[in-house]
Amino acid sequence: MSFRTDNFVGHRAVGVCVALIAVIAALVCTPVNAAPIAVKFPEGMTHGFLLVRSLAGEILGQGEMIQTLKEDDLIENQLVFRFKDGSLHDEKVAFSQQRVFTMISYRLVQRGPSFPEQLDVSVDRGTAKYTVRLQEGEDGKEEVLTGQVDLPKDVYNGMLITMSKNLQKGSDETVSVLAFTPTPQAIKVYLHAVDEDPVNIAEVSRKATQYVYTPQIGMIKEFFGKALGKLPAEFHYTCWIMNDKIPSFVQLKDPYNSWDRSCASNW
């Protein structure tokens, strides 16, 4: 997932939008590298369908997630959301899972009226190269930035939901994500297991663990970010993971963009 879904890499929305990755602008602090997440449940071939709803329940768009196994045991996950207003969110991440999860490459494209900033960012661990294409509005002038970035071992853009599924039940963890400001900066995100909540899947009641994802940008920067209107009053993201023998994603809520993303079907 996305999740500026991530949501920590770059999109603001129109009272709604997608994924875990946000342009946090000049509000980023320097993180301390943490250990990568161990593989508890290996990923494989997956095809899923999702809905994007406003927090009021209105359906804003539809999504599709395709995950495939590539050469050298590389997993490639692509999450695409298409909004009713014609906007597009296209997020692709490739990662390895040899004992620990390692993000190999990442790309996020966001365009259309739902996104004030038209965005195309990519980063590759092998070459250490990043590219940022940024455009204010659909008719603004495009700015292109390129450079080198040293990726932490625990950086997980587009993978926070997968990381949550691989945590010990009820345990917390801190990982990193890249925020494009517009150049990439690594920040820490605290994954906090809050409690178990009842969820209904096809009219059957199940239990799901609620996780709260909180970017660690520092109290002073968060205060001024909220004061300047760049951050919401509640600067965190909430995800539910169903606790079966094989855990699965249920729902993600993003108050920064006033949207929530939930499964249209089980996969």
N, C-alpha and C positions, 0 to 999 in steps of 0.2 A: 503494500500500500503505500498514499498518497499520500504513508502519510506524511499543499504546501505543508498531499497525503501523502507526506507524508504526508505533510504539511509543514515541513520545516524548510522548504527550499523555495518557495516563492510564489504564492498566489494569494491575492486578495479577491473577494467576490462581492457580488451585489446582494448582500444580505443572505447569500448562499454561495456555496461553491464546493470545491473538491479537494481532497487528499491531505496528507500530512506534510506540509512544507510551506513555510511562510517567509516572505521577505521581511526580516526582522530589522532591516535597515541598520542604523548605527547603534543597535542595542545588543551586540554580541559580546560575550566575554570569552576569554581564553580557557579551554577545557583542559582537564587532566585526563590522559588516556586511561581507559579502563580495559579490563580483559574482554576478549570476544566471547560471545555466547556459545556454549557447548551445544552440539547437535543431539537433541533428545528424540525428536520426531523428524526424520529426514523428509524433505519435500520431494514430490514427484509430479506426474502429469495431472493437470487439473484444468477444468473448464467450468467457470461459474458465472452467474448473472446476478446483478445487483440493481437496486433502486437508489436514487438520490432524492431525499425529501427535505423540505424546509422543516424547521423545528415545530411548525404548526401542522405538519403532516401532508402538505401539498407535494405531489410528485413533480420534481423539477427536471429529471432526466433519468436515463438508464445507463447501466454500466455492464461491461463484460471483462472478465479476467481469464487469461489463458496462460498456463504455465507449462513449459516444455523442458525436456531433458536434452541438452546439447552435447557436443563432444567433450571429452575429458571430464565427464560427470558435472558439467556446468549446468546450472538451472537458470532459465530465463523466464521472467515473469512480466507480463504486460497487462496493465490495467487501463481501460479506456472508458471515459464517461462522455456521453453525448447529451447535451442539454437541449431543452425545448426551444431555447432562443438561438440555437445554432452553434453555441460554444462547444469547445472540445478540450478535454483534459486527457492527455496520453502520457502515461508513465511507464517506463521500462527499466527493470533492474536485472542484472545478471550476477549470480553469486555462486560460490562453491560451498560445499558442506562436508569437508573432510575433517571430522572431529569437531571443528568449530565452524560457524558461519562467517564467511568473508565476502563482503561486497566487492565485485570485480569492476562493474561499470554501471552507470546510471544516466538516464536521460528523462527529462520532463519537458513536455510541450503543453502550453496553455494559450489558447487564443479564442477570440470571440467577445461579445459584449459582456459576458459574465466576469471577464478578467480585465480590469483597467490597464494592467500591464501585460502585453503580449510577450510570452516568455518561451525561450528554447534554451535549456541548459543541459550540458553533458559533462561527465567526468569519467576518467578511465584510470584504474589503479596501475595497470601495466606500464602506461606511458607517463602517468602523473599529469596528464594534460587535461585542462578544463576549457570549455567554450561557453560563453554566455551571450545570447542574443536577446536584447531587451528593447521593447518598443512601447512608448506611452500611447495607449489607445490604438485603435485599428488603423489610424491614418498618420500616426506619429513617425518620426525618424528613427530608424533602427540603430541601436548601439551594439557593437560587437566587441567583446573582451575575450582574450585568450591568455593562458599562462600555465604555470605548474603549481601543483598542490600536493602536499604529502598527506595521504589519507591515513587516519588512525586505523588500527586493527579492528576497532569496535564501531566503525561508522556504518549506519544501517538505514540510509535513505530508502524509502519505499519498502522497508522490511520490518517495521515496528510490530505489526500484527504477527508476523511469523516469529519474531523474537518472543513475544508474549506467550505464544503457544508452546515454546520450549523452556519456559521458566518452571521451576518447581512450584507446585500448587501453593498459592498464598504468599510466594516470595516476591521481593522487590529487586530491581536491578537499575543500573545507570548505564546508558550507552551514549553514543555520539551520533549526530546527524550533521550534514552540511547545510548551512544557511547561505544563500547567495545574496550578497548585500551591496553591490552586485557580485563582487569577487567572493569566492567560497571561503567560509569560516566554519570551523568545527565548533559545535556547542554540545553541551551535555543535555540529555533528556532523562528524567527520572520516571521509570515505569513502576507505578505503585499499585499493588493488588489491594483493593479496598474491601470487598465483601462479595458474597455470592448473592445473586438476584434470580428470581424465577423468570423464565422466558417461555413463551409459547411457540413451538415449532409444529406447524400443521395440527394445531389444537391440542398438542401434547405438551404438558408442562415439564420443563427441564431446568437445570441449574446452570448459571453462567457466572464466571468470575468477572467482576467489574475492575478494569484497570484505568488508572488516571495517568496520562502522559503529561509531564510538566517540564517545559524547557527551562534549564537553569541558566538564566541570563544575569542573575544578580539582583538584589533587592532595589538598589538605587536605579539601575537601568530599567527595571520593570516598572518602578514608580513613575519615572519620567515618560516611559513609553505609554502608560495608561493616561497620564496627564496630557500628553500631546495627541491622544486619540489614535496612536499607532497600535495599541494593544487593547483587548477587551478587558472588562473588569475581572472576568474569570479567565486567566490565561492558561488554559490547559485543555486537553482533549480526552475524551472518555471512550473506552473500547470494552466490549463484552466478548469473552471467550467461553464457549460451552465446554464444560469439563467432562468429557467422555474418555474412554480409553484412548481415543485419538481426538485431541482437542480441535475445535473448529471455530471460525469467526462467526459472530452473530451480528454485531452492529458497532458503528463508530459515530460519535457525535463531536462536532467541531464548533464551539461557540465563537471562535474567531471569525468564521464565515457564516454562522447561523444556519448550518445545514446538518443533516444527519444522513448517514449512508447505511442502508440495511439490506440484508439478503432478500432477494426475490425468490430464491430457491436454495435448498441445501446442495452442497457439493462435497 
